[in-house]
Amino acid sequence: MLTAYVPETTIRDTLTEVFAPQPVPAGYFEHFGPGLTLRRSALRANARQRADLLAEIKMMAPRYSALRLPIEVVHGSADTTVGLDLHARQAGTRCAYAQSHGAGKDRPYAASGRHRYC
């Protein structure tokens, strides 16, 4: 039922909240294809993948210290979707942390100038 009743304005408003305080990148809405995302089969597949996500992260986290490659974590302090403490800091003291104060979810990508949605 959700797929039949979610208006485009709701999707755009949600994207605005996710990327805040930065704007949604130009072309992102068209790139990610909300019509495809909201298909029943896509919603079902996403629910199955996310059902065990936290348990999977908890299982992997103790092994982060075994990684033998340079790791730099860039995180926007205003990103409330994925908290720095929940994921990145579990990677251990070998990581370099760069926190972009006042930045949201898209800040690390926007700052690099390397992303493009088309």
C-alpha positions in Angstrom: 0.0 0.0 0.0 2.8 2.4 0.8 4.0 2.3 -2.8 0.6 3.6 -4.1 0.3 6.5 -1.6 3.7 8.2 -1.1 3.5 11.5 -3.0 6.7 12.9 -4.6 6.6 15.8 -2.2 7.0 13.4 0.8 10.1 11.8 -0.9 11.6 15.2 -1.7 11.0 16.5 1.9 12.6 13.3 3.3 15.7 13.8 1.2 15.9 17.4 2.3 15.9 16.2 6.0 18.5 13.5 5.3 21.0 15.9 3.6 20.4 18.9 5.9 21.9 21.3 6.6 23.3 21.0 3.0 21.0 21.0 0.1 20.2 17.8 -1.7 22.8 17.5 -4.5 21.6 18.6 -7.9 20.2 15.6 -9.9 20.2 13.3 -6.8 16.4 12.8 -6.8 16.4 11.8 -10.5 19.5 9.6 -10.1 18.3 7.4 -7.3 14.9 6.7 -8.9 12.3 6.8 -6.1 9.8 5.0 -8.3 12.1 2.0 -8.4 12.9 2.3 -4.7 9.3 2.2 -3.7 8.4 -0.9 -5.6 7.1 -3.7 -3.3 9.9 -6.0 -4.4 12.5 -3.4 -3.6 11.0 -2.5 -0.2 10.9 -6.2 0.7 14.5 -6.8 -0.4 15.6 -3.7 1.6 13.7 -4.8 4.7 15.4 -8.3 4.5 18.9 -6.7 4.2 18.3 -4.3 7.0 16.7 -6.8 9.4 20.1 -8.2 10.5 22.2 -5.1 9.8 22.9 -4.1 13.4 23.8 -7.7 14.3 26.2 -7.8 11.3 27.9 -4.6 12.3 28.3 -5.8 15.9 29.9 -9.0 14.5 32.4 -7.1 12.3 33.3 -4.3 14.7 35.7 -6.4 16.9 37.7 -7.2 13.8 38.2 -3.6 12.7 41.5 -3.4 14.6 42.8 -6.2 12.4 42.6 -4.1 9.3 46.1 -3.2 8.0 45.4 -0.3 5.7 45.2 3.4 6.3 41.7 4.5 7.3 40.4 8.0 7.4 36.9 8.7 8.6 35.2 11.9 7.4 32.0 12.7 9.2 29.7 15.7 9.3 28.8 16.7 12.8 25.2 17.5 11.8 24.7 14.1 10.2 22.0 12.5 12.4 21.4 9.6 10.0 24.6 7.8 10.8 26.2 8.7 14.1 30.0 8.9 14.4 30.0 7.0 17.7 27.8 4.2 16.3 30.1 3.2 13.4 33.3 5.1 12.8 34.9 5.3 16.3 34.6 1.5 16.6 37.3 1.3 14.0 39.9 2.0 16.6 42.8 4.4 17.4 44.6 3.7 14.1 42.1 5.8 12.2 42.4 9.4 11.3 39.2 11.3 12.1 38.1 14.4 10.3 34.9 15.9 11.5 33.3 18.6 9.3 31.6 20.8 11.9 28.0 21.8 11.0 28.0 19.5 7.9 25.4 16.9 7.2 25.4 13.6 5.3 26.6 14.9 1.9 29.4 17.2 3.1 32.4 14.8 2.6 31.3 14.1 -1.0 30.4 17.7 -1.8 33.7 19.0 -0.5 35.6 16.5 -2.7 33.9 17.7 -5.9 34.1 14.1 -7.1 30.5 13.1 -7.0 27.9 13.7 -9.7 24.4 12.4 -10.0 23.3 12.1 -13.6 
